[in-house]
C-alpha cells in the first residue's frame, strides 16, 4: 500500500511555519512597543504610580488646598540701645594734662558735675588774653564816646572819629570771641578777673547718666580729638533689631513687638516698630528701631534680645505643613493626576501659621482646585527617589 498525502493536508502543513513566524513577529513588535512605552513613562521623573496597597501602607491622604487668612510671626534678634543724643563721647576742646578723675565705668554722674581736672599753660594764656581784650575794650569804648561827642560838636574830624569807632568794634569782636573760648573750657568769663587766674580747668558732665567707658588716665596729655569718657543716659532705651532682606517686606511701623532678654526670657518687653531702615547693608540686613512701651525686665544698653513680630494677615492658598516636601533646596507638593498617579510639582512658600503653609505656584497652573497630597507626602518622595535609583 502506498503512502499518500492529500493536497489539502500538504497546504496545511506549509501554513504552520508561516503562522508561527507571524506570531513571533507580533510578539516581538509588542515587546518593543511595551519597552518603548515603559521607557517614555520612566523618563518623566516628576510622576510616580503607587498601588492601592502602597497608598494604604504609606498613609497617604489627599485634599483640596484651603484659602485662609494667615499672618506670619517674624523672629528677630538685636540688642537694647539708646538714641545717639543719649550716648555722649566726652572730649576737651584744648590739649592738656589730666590732673585728676575719680570716675569708673558704671558710676552715675549728674549734669554739671565735675568729671576731671586738666591743666596747661595755654589755659592761663587764654584767660590773660581775654582780660587784656576786656581792658582794652573798656578804654576803646571811652575813646569812641569822646570822639563821637567831639565830632558832633565839629571839634574833631570825621577821620579821627572813624578810627576810634573801628578800634572799638574790633576789640569788641576779640573780647566776645575770647569769651566764647573760655566757655568752651568751662571758665565763666563773667567771674574771671586778675585774682582768680588758674592753670587748671574743670571738665563738667554734659548730661546725667552713667559712665560707660573711661579711656584716659591721670598724667596723660590729651588732645582735642581724644575721647576721654563715654556717658549714657538710659532714660530713653529702645530695641535695635536686625531684619534680613526677606523679612523686611513683612514689617511696617506700628506693628507690635514681643521681646525678652537672653538672660531673662520670662520677663517680657512690649514694644512697637517705630522706624525701619531701608538701607540694606553688606550682610543683606537692616536695622529695625522699636520703641519700648512696657517692660518687666531691668534693661541696660547692650543687652541682647530676641523678639517676635506678628505681621498683618492676608488671604492665602494653604496646605498642611506635611504636604510640602523639600528636595535639592527647592519645595514641592504632590498633585494627584489620576488614581494612584502623583506628580511632583515645584512651588514657592509664603507664610506659615498654625501648621499651615502658604503655597505659591511657579507656573500658570492654578492649584486651588487640584487634589494635593496633604499627609505623608515625604513617603511618596522616598518611593519616587528610591525607584529612580534602582
Secondary structure as UniProt FT lines:
FT   HELIX           7..43
FT   TURN            45..46
FT   STRAND          47..49
FT   HELIX           52..58
FT   STRAND          61..64
FT   STRAND          66..70
FT   STRAND          73..82
FT   HELIX           84..86
FT   STRAND          87..90
FT   STRAND          96..101
FT   TURN            105..106
FT   STRAND          108..109
FT   TURN            111..112
FT   STRAND          114..119
FT   HELIX           121..152
FT   TURN            153..154
FT   HELIX           158..184
FT   TURN            185..186
FT   TURN            189..191
FT   TURN            194..195
FT   STRAND          200..204
FT   STRAND          209..214
FT   TURN            218..219
FT   STRAND          221..222
FT   TURN            224..225
FT   STRAND          229..232
FT   HELIX           234..236
FT   STRAND          237..244
FT   HELIX           245..248
FT   TURN            249..250
FT   TURN            253..254
FT   STRAND          256..261
FT   TURN            265..266
FT   STRAND          268..276
FT   TURN            282..283
FT   STRAND          285..295
FT   TURN            301..302
FT   STRAND          304..310
FT   STRAND          314..320
FT   HELIX           321..323
FT   STRAND          325..327
FT   TURN            328..329
FT   STRAND          330..338
FT   TURN            339..340
FT   STRAND          341..353
FT   TURN            354..355
FT   STRAND          356..361
FT   TURN            368..369
FT   STRAND          371..375
FT   HELIX           377..389
//
